[in-house]
Amino acid sequence: MSLIPKPCRDDWSPSLSRKTCGVLKFRTHDELVIAYTGGLLTRVVKVQTKASVSEYDAAAVRVELTGLSQSIDLPVTIVEVASPSEAAGRTWVRLRFDSQCHALLEAFLLKCDPSAQTPGPIRSASRLKVAVIDDNASQREAAARPFRERGHEVLEAADGLSGLALCLKHEPDVILSDVQMPKVDGWQLIRMLRARQKFARVPILFLTTLSEEKDRLHGYRLGVDDYIEKPFSEDDLVARVERCIRRNSMRPGPKNSDALRGNLEHVGLAALLSFFAVEGKSGTLRLEPQGCFAILNAGRVVRACTTELDSRDVGPEALYALLDLTHGSFEFHPGEPDEVDSIGSSTAMLLMEHARRADEAAASARETA
């Protein structure tokens, strides 16, 4: 990889036709996020230049991420030119960022988000550091209040990009986030957080009105730990947060980014099996606290068991019993199974047969009522 930062072109920098009059360097993506959300573009900045410029000239300043070898040219206006230094051949100039810089830099930050950072320790202190990220002030206060009243430290942000900067600076123990937010929504925020190893084990809970299984499955695929529907009770919110922290702390070693975890209350087993079939997934799906499991090979269920130890309770009937479960948690770990197919049917046929049985049971219940 070239060590010379590459200007970000195409849609990122319409200012390339302007004269580049200086460079602002940041070592990491995180440094730039913190600088931007701290008001970088609202200030007049000072840079050195060899270019011949005058006050009120339209120019460009290059923002470099030296560690990622990426850069972007942002449009600026010269507001002051100092006397040149004959020895250095450089001139100090003061610049004001143009209005379109916000959109350009936010797009650049999303495009250049790195994939990893140094892992951070998991804190187990009784006093938590809780990040609450929501663009609605009243909803943000509703989520923050029960933790503040219990003596925890609460940090707040009004959009996803500010929330990312907040997490980078303070490294919270748990993150509560809305999904539908300006600048960076919850989906983008969790991608950016989970890409950094120091946030791989930090519980992230979505506070949202989204109720579709496909939306919640998408969140679980990205690494969300739990969904809490708005409006929520304070006691339920605190209990769910404590459960996520306790569950994550009991998992030894680094969090497996390929694992898929969630709650059956949010995503039913039928939807999960349909997803695995479409994706052709292989691995083991465990259901807790029941101790049940199903093993998949290339999207097909080849073994299902309603108890951990009873190997006789397997096959299609066991899978139909699992499909009746509506409460508990699921955890899927990819892997290549070495199992004989004791099911002998496609996922679609199994789900159709389970639906037929459920309809018959409901009709029978109505007749006897």
C-alpha positions as CSV (number, residue, x, y, z in Angstrom):
1,M,0.0,0.0,0.0
2,S,1.3,3.4,-0.9
3,L,2.1,5.6,2.1
4,I,1.1,8.7,0.2
5,P,-2.4,9.7,1.1
6,K,-4.8,9.4,-1.9
7,P,-7.3,12.2,-2.4
8,C,-10.9,11.0,-2.2
9,R,-12.4,11.8,-5.7
10,D,-15.6,11.4,-7.6
11,D,-18.6,12.5,-5.4
12,W,-16.4,13.2,-2.4
13,S,-14.6,16.4,-3.5
14,P,-16.0,18.8,-6.0
15,S,-13.3,21.3,-4.8
16,L,-10.4,19.6,-6.7
17,S,-10.4,22.4,-9.3
18,R,-9.5,24.8,-6.5
19,K,-6.0,25.5,-5.4
20,T,-5.0,23.3,-2.4
21,C,-3.5,25.7,0.1
22,G,-2.7,23.5,3.1
23,V,-3.0,20.1,4.8
24,L,-4.7,19.1,8.1
25,K,-3.4,15.8,9.3
26,F,-5.0,13.3,11.6
27,R,-3.4,10.0,12.6
28,T,-6.6,7.9,12.9
29,H,-10.2,7.9,11.8
30,D,-11.2,8.2,15.5
31,E,-9.2,11.5,15.9
32,L,-11.0,13.0,12.9
33,V,-14.4,11.9,14.1
34,I,-13.8,13.5,17.5
35,A,-12.4,16.7,15.9
36,Y,-15.4,17.0,13.5
37,T,-18.0,16.4,16.2
38,G,-16.1,18.9,18.4
39,G,-16.7,21.7,15.9
40,L,-13.8,21.5,13.5
41,L,-15.8,22.9,10.6
42,T,-17.3,25.7,12.6
43,R,-13.8,27.2,13.4
44,V,-11.3,29.2,11.5
45,V,-8.2,27.1,11.0
46,K,-4.6,28.1,10.4
47,V,-2.3,26.3,7.9
48,Q,0.9,26.8,6.2
49,T,1.1,27.1,2.4
50,K,3.5,27.7,-0.4
51,A,0.7,28.6,-2.8
52,S,0.1,32.2,-3.9
53,V,-3.2,33.2,-2.3
54,S,-5.0,36.3,-1.3
55,E,-7.8,37.1,1.2
56,Y,-11.2,36.0,0.1
57,D,-9.9,33.5,-2.4
58,A,-11.8,30.3,-2.9
59,A,-9.4,27.4,-2.2
60,A,-9.2,23.9,-0.8
61,V,-7.6,22.3,2.2
62,R,-6.6,18.7,2.3
63,V,-7.7,16.6,5.3
64,E,-5.4,13.6,5.6
65,L,-5.8,10.3,7.6
66,T,-2.2,9.4,7.7
67,G,-2.7,6.0,9.3
68,L,-5.2,5.0,6.6
69,S,-3.5,6.7,3.6
70,Q,-6.7,8.5,2.7
71,S,-7.5,12.2,2.2
72,I,-10.2,14.5,1.0
73,D,-10.0,18.1,-0.3
74,L,-12.6,20.4,1.3
75,P,-13.7,23.8,-0.1
76,V,-12.6,26.8,2.0
77,T,-12.4,30.5,1.8
78,I,-9.2,32.4,2.7
79,V,-9.9,34.9,5.5
80,E,-6.4,36.1,6.4
81,V,-2.9,35.9,4.9
82,A,0.1,36.5,7.1
83,S,3.4,37.9,6.0
84,P,5.5,35.2,4.3
85,S,8.6,33.8,5.9
86,E,11.5,34.3,3.4
87,A,13.6,31.5,5.0
88,A,10.9,28.8,4.8
89,G,9.1,30.1,1.7
90,R,5.8,29.5,3.4
91,T,2.9,31.7,4.4
92,W,0.5,31.2,7.2
93,V,-3.2,31.6,6.1
94,R,-6.4,31.3,8.0
95,L,-9.3,29.4,6.4
96,R,-13.1,29.2,6.8
97,F,-14.8,26.0,5.7
98,D,-17.6,26.4,3.2
99,S,-21.1,25.2,4.0
100,Q,-21.0,22.0,1.9
101,C,-18.0,20.6,3.9
102,H,-20.3,19.0,6.5
103,A,-21.9,16.6,4.0
104,L,-18.6,16.0,2.3
105,L,-16.7,15.1,5.5
106,E,-19.5,13.0,6.9
107,A,-19.6,10.9,3.7
108,F,-15.8,10.6,3.9
109,L,-15.9,9.5,7.5
110,L,-18.4,6.7,6.6
111,K,-16.4,5.6,3.6
112,C,-13.1,5.4,5.4
113,D,-14.3,3.8,8.6
114,P,-11.6,1.2,9.6
115,S,-12.2,-2.4,10.3
116,A,-10.4,-2.9,13.6
117,Q,-8.6,-1.3,16.6
118,T,-6.8,-2.4,19.7
119,P,-9.1,-4.4,22.0
120,G,-10.1,-2.7,25.3
121,P,-10.8,-4.4,28.6
122,I,-14.3,-5.3,29.8
123,R,-15.1,-3.4,32.9
124,S,-17.1,-5.1,35.7
125,A,-17.5,-2.2,38.1
126,S,-20.9,-1.8,39.7
127,R,-21.1,1.8,38.5
128,L,-21.7,1.7,34.8
129,K,-20.9,4.1,32.1
130,V,-24.0,4.2,29.9
131,A,-24.2,5.9,26.4
132,V,-27.7,7.0,25.3
133,I,-28.0,8.0,21.6
134,D,-31.3,9.3,20.3
135,D,-32.3,12.4,18.3
136,N,-35.5,12.8,20.3
137,A,-34.6,14.7,23.5
138,S,-37.6,13.3,25.5
139,Q,-36.9,9.7,24.5
140,R,-33.2,10.2,25.3
141,E,-34.1,11.5,28.8
142,A,-36.5,8.6,29.3
143,A,-33.7,6.1,28.7
144,A,-31.1,8.0,30.7
145,R,-33.1,8.8,33.8
146,P,-33.3,5.3,35.4
147,F,-29.6,4.8,35.1
148,R,-28.8,8.3,36.4
149,E,-31.1,7.7,39.4
150,R,-29.3,4.5,40.2
151,G,-26.0,6.3,40.4
152,H,-24.6,5.3,37.0
153,E,-22.7,7.7,34.7
154,V,-24.8,8.6,31.7
155,L,-23.5,10.1,28.4
156,E,-25.8,11.4,25.8
157,A,-25.7,12.1,22.0
158,A,-28.3,13.4,19.6
159,D,-27.3,11.6,16.4
160,G,-25.3,8.6,15.3
161,L,-22.1,10.4,14.3
162,S,-22.0,12.3,17.6
163,G,-22.7,9.0,19.4
164,L,-19.7,7.4,17.7
165,A,-17.5,10.2,18.8
166,L,-18.9,9.9,22.4
167,C,-18.1,6.2,22.5
168,L,-14.6,6.7,21.1
169,K,-13.8,9.3,23.8
170,H,-15.5,7.6,26.8
171,E,-15.7,3.9,26.0
172,P,-19.0,3.1,27.7
173,D,-19.9,-0.2,29.3
174,V,-23.3,-0.3,27.5
175,I,-24.8,1.5,24.5
176,L,-28.5,2.3,24.1
177,S,-29.3,3.6,20.6
178,D,-32.3,4.6,18.5
179,V,-32.3,3.2,15.0
180,Q,-33.8,6.0,12.9
181,M,-31.5,9.0,13.4
182,P,-30.0,11.7,11.1
183,K,-26.4,11.7,9.8
184,V,-25.7,8.1,10.9
185,D,-28.6,5.8,11.8
186,G,-28.5,2.9,14.2
187,W,-27.6,0.4,11.5
188,Q,-24.5,2.4,10.4
189,L,-23.6,3.1,14.0
190,I,-23.5,-0.6,15.0
191,R,-21.4,-1.5,12.0
192,M,-18.9,1.2,12.9
193,L,-18.8,0.2,16.5
194,R,-18.5,-3.6,15.9
195,A,-15.7,-3.0,13.4
196,R,-13.6,-1.8,16.3
197,Q,-12.4,-4.7,18.5
198,K,-12.6,-2.6,21.7
199,F,-16.4,-2.5,21.2
200,A,-16.8,-6.1,20.1
201,R,-18.0,-7.2,23.6
202,V,-19.8,-4.0,24.7
203,P,-23.6,-4.6,24.9
204,I,-25.5,-2.6,22.3
205,L,-29.3,-2.4,22.7
206,F,-31.7,-0.8,20.2
207,L,-34.5,1.3,21.5
208,T,-37.0,1.4,18.6
209,T,-40.5,1.2,17.3
210,L,-39.4,-1.2,14.5
211,S,-41.4,-4.4,14.9
212,E,-40.8,-6.3,11.7
213,E,-38.9,-9.6,12.0
214,K,-36.8,-8.7,9.0
215,D,-35.6,-5.5,10.7
216,R,-34.8,-7.2,13.9
217,L,-33.0,-10.1,12.2
218,H,-31.0,-7.5,10.3
219,G,-29.9,-5.9,13.6
220,Y,-29.0,-9.3,15.1
221,R,-26.8,-10.0,12.1
222,L,-25.0,-6.7,12.7
223,G,-24.4,-7.6,16.3
224,V,-27.1,-5.9,18.4
225,D,-27.6,-7.6,21.7
226,D,-31.3,-6.8,22.3
227,Y,-34.3,-4.8,21.2
228,I,-36.4,-2.8,23.5
229,E,-39.7,-1.5,22.1
230,K,-40.7,2.2,22.7
231,P,-42.4,3.1,24.9
232,F,-40.7,1.0,27.6
233,S,-40.9,0.7,31.3
234,E,-37.8,1.9,33.3
235,D,-37.6,-1.4,35.3
236,D,-37.7,-3.5,32.1
237,L,-35.0,-1.3,30.5
238,V,-32.7,-1.7,33.5
239,A,-33.3,-5.4,33.8
240,R,-32.6,-6.0,30.1
241,V,-29.4,-4.0,30.2
242,E,-28.2,-5.9,33.3
243,R,-29.1,-9.2,31.6
244,C,-27.0,-8.3,28.5
245,I,-24.0,-7.2,30.6
246,R,-24.2,-10.4,32.6
247,R,-24.6,-12.6,29.5
248,N,-21.6,-11.0,27.7
249,S,-19.4,-11.2,30.7
250,M,-20.0,-14.9,31.0
251,R,-18.7,-15.6,27.5
252,P,-15.0,-16.3,27.7
253,G,-12.5,-15.0,25.1
254,P,-13.2,-12.6,22.2
255,K,-16.7,-12.3,20.9
256,N,-17.3,-14.4,17.8
257,S,-18.3,-11.9,15.1
258,D,-19.8,-14.8,12.9
259,A,-22.2,-15.8,15.7
260,L,-25.8,-14.7,15.5
261,R,-27.6,-14.1,18.8
262,G,-31.0,-12.7,19.7
263,N,-34.4,-13.3,21.3
264,L,-37.2,-15.5,20.0
265,E,-39.7,-12.8,21.1
266,H,-38.2,-10.6,18.4
267,V,-37.4,-13.1,15.7
268,G,-39.3,-16.4,15.5
269,L,-37.6,-19.7,14.8
270,A,-39.5,-20.0,11.5
271,A,-38.0,-16.7,10.3
272,L,-34.6,-17.8,11.4
273,L,-34.8,-21.1,9.6
274,S,-36.0,-19.4,6.4
275,F,-33.1,-17.0,6.6
276,F,-30.6,-19.9,7.1
277,A,-32.1,-21.7,4.1
278,V,-31.8,-18.7,1.8
279,E,-28.2,-18.1,2.9
280,G,-27.3,-21.8,2.8
281,K,-25.9,-21.6,6.4
282,S,-24.2,-24.5,8.2
283,G,-23.8,-24.7,11.9
284,T,-25.5,-25.2,15.3
285,L,-28.5,-23.2,16.5
286,R,-28.9,-23.4,20.3
287,L,-32.1,-22.3,22.2
288,E,-31.9,-21.3,25.8
289,P,-32.9,-21.8,28.6
290,Q,-34.5,-24.9,27.2
291,G,-31.2,-26.5,26.1
292,C,-32.6,-27.4,22.7
293,F,-30.6,-27.3,19.5
294,A,-30.8,-27.8,15.7
295,I,-28.0,-28.6,13.4
296,L,-28.0,-27.2,9.8
297,N,-26.1,-28.2,6.7
298,A,-26.2,-25.9,3.7
299,G,-29.4,-24.4,4.9
300,R,-31.2,-27.7,5.7
301,V,-32.0,-28.8,9.2
302,V,-30.4,-32.3,9.5
303,R,-30.9,-32.8,13.2
304,A,-33.1,-31.3,16.0
305,C,-33.2,-32.2,19.6
306,T,-35.6,-30.9,22.3
307,T,-33.2,-31.8,25.2
308,E,-29.4,-31.6,25.5
309,L,-28.9,-35.2,26.6
310,D,-31.8,-37.3,25.2
311,S,-30.5,-38.4,21.8
312,R,-33.8,-40.3,21.2
313,D,-35.9,-37.1,21.0
314,V,-34.7,-36.1,17.5
315,G,-36.1,-35.8,14.0
316,P,-39.0,-33.9,12.5
317,E,-41.2,-34.1,15.6
318,A,-38.5,-32.5,17.7
319,L,-38.2,-29.7,15.2
320,Y,-42.0,-29.1,15.3
321,A,-41.7,-28.9,19.0
322,L,-38.9,-26.3,18.7
323,L,-41.0,-24.3,16.3
324,D,-43.7,-23.9,18.9
325,L,-41.3,-22.0,21.2
326,T,-42.0,-18.3,21.5
327,H,-39.7,-17.3,24.4
328,G,-36.0,-17.7,25.1
329,S,-32.8,-16.7,23.3
330,F,-31.1,-18.2,20.3
331,E,-27.4,-18.4,19.4
332,F,-26.1,-19.7,16.0
333,H,-22.5,-20.7,15.5
334,P,-21.3,-21.4,12.0
335,G,-19.5,-24.7,11.3
336,E,-19.4,-27.8,9.1
337,P,-21.6,-30.5,10.7
338,D,-20.7,-34.2,10.7
339,E,-24.3,-35.4,11.2
340,V,-26.6,-38.0,9.5
341,D,-29.7,-36.3,8.2
342,S,-32.5,-37.4,10.6
343,I,-35.0,-34.9,9.2
344,G,-35.2,-35.8,5.6
345,S,-37.1,-32.8,4.3
346,S,-36.5,-29.2,3.1
347,T,-37.0,-26.2,5.3
348,A,-39.9,-25.0,3.3
349,M,-41.8,-28.4,3.6
350,L,-41.1,-28.5,7.3
351,L,-42.5,-25.0,7.9
352,M,-45.6,-25.7,5.8
353,E,-46.3,-28.9,7.8
354,H,-45.8,-27.0,11.1
355,A,-48.2,-24.3,9.9
356,R,-50.8,-26.9,8.9
357,R,-50.6,-28.6,12.3
358,A,-50.9,-25.2,14.1
359,D,-54.0,-24.4,12.0
360,E,-55.6,-27.8,12.9
361,A,-54.8,-27.4,16.6
362,A,-56.4,-23.9,16.6
363,A,-59.5,-25.2,14.8
364,S,-59.8,-28.0,17.2
365,A,-59.5,-25.6,20.2
366,R,-62.3,-23.4,18.7
367,E,-64.6,-26.4,18.3
368,T,-64.1,-27.6,21.9
369,A,-64.4,-24.1,23.4
